[in-house]
Amino acid sequence: MSQVPEIDVSDAEDRVEDGVLVLDVREHDEWAAGRVEGSLHIPLGELGARQGEVPDDRALIVVCRSGPRSARATAALIAADYDAVNLAGGLKAWEKAGLPLVTDAGGGGTVA
């Protein structure tokens, strides 16, 4: 697979604050443990069938736990003419940087 464009955590945080959509491609249990507030959840295995749910008029930051799954999703989205970048290091890097994760209960989440 060719190299996909990546963004580091500090740039991602700024872009999220500016309204860029985070697409989380982790599994349901990982999503439930913690996620970036306001992100869209479509597990990687469902992305092909659910691609129509991904807005094509907004920039995307694609995330998974540590980066490989979101890199695959980013490559597929770019091939379909989406404006997408992969979060380098995934949500593990996000959490390590001290950035917030949320749960359905509204409290602080973790990376599962």
Buried (B, 14 or more C-beta within 10 A) or exposed (E): EEEBEBBEBEBBBEBBEEEBBBBBBBBEEBBBBBBBEEBBBBBBEBBEEEBEEBEEEBBBBBBBBBBEBBBBBBBBBBEEEBEBBBBBBBBBBBBEEEBEBBBEEEEEBEBE
